[in-house]
Amino acid sequence: FPSHDRQVSGQPYGNGTYVASASSVFGNDTTAWGAWRAFHTFTDYTSGSFWHSVEGSYNITTGEYTGGSTHVTTGVNSVQYTGEWLQIQLPVAIRLYYHVIIGRLSTDIWRARTPRSFTILASNTGANGSWVPIQVVTDYNIISQISTHDSGFITPAANEYYTHFRMVIHAVGNVGPTGLLSHGGDGRNAINIFWRLS
């Protein structure tokens, strides 16, 4: 992903345009912090390349989303999901089996700015009202910067093929070595992550 969208051609599978998007970007700087950074080369997490949401959308004490109705995704049956979101649009529909969340390389901030509560939504149009929840996680405890937590596994139904996948983050901040939510101050007021899907 060199930018918010990428054209792939000449491959045996998956040719077409991939589009990354997000509810917000820190400083509106899509070059440095845009959604596409979350899907950039895997090894790039060591150089500080990741999606960076705006700061201030999450409570710095509890990590809960405080943006009200600013970012609301409407799913099927009019169910609403609140929180900053990260999305990938694929040129072909797939069954999503697994995803990995990778935190920013910065002392304990990777714990503070990774999702703790989130919903993975899927759609074939990306329109409000079309999103189907395929995974709901209420207490995701990332134990290492590159998460291998079992919450990454998804068991799709036989007919669950989608082109759009969106992670809506309801709360941030994971438990640190002391057993408490890590990194207070301004640590838990934004999201800094990579996202790998397969």
Secondary structure as GFF3:
##gff-version 3
##sequence-region A 1 198
A	DSSP	beta_strand	5	8	.	.	.	ID=ss1
A	DSSP	beta_strand	16	22	.	.	.	ID=ss2
A	DSSP	three_ten_helix	26	28	.	.	.	ID=ss3
A	DSSP	alpha_helix	30	33	.	.	.	ID=ss4
A	DSSP	three_ten_helix	35	39	.	.	.	ID=ss5
A	DSSP	three_ten_helix	42	47	.	.	.	ID=ss6
A	DSSP	beta_strand	51	52	.	.	.	ID=ss7
A	DSSP	beta_strand	72	74	.	.	.	ID=ss8
A	DSSP	three_ten_helix	76	78	.	.	.	ID=ss9
A	DSSP	beta_strand	80	82	.	.	.	ID=ss10
A	DSSP	beta_strand	84	94	.	.	.	ID=ss11
A	DSSP	beta_strand	99	103	.	.	.	ID=ss12
A	DSSP	alpha_helix	109	112	.	.	.	ID=ss13
A	DSSP	beta_strand	115	123	.	.	.	ID=ss14
A	DSSP	beta_strand	132	137	.	.	.	ID=ss15
A	DSSP	three_ten_helix	150	152	.	.	.	ID=ss16
A	DSSP	beta_strand	162	172	.	.	.	ID=ss17
A	DSSP	beta_strand	192	197	.	.	.	ID=ss18
###
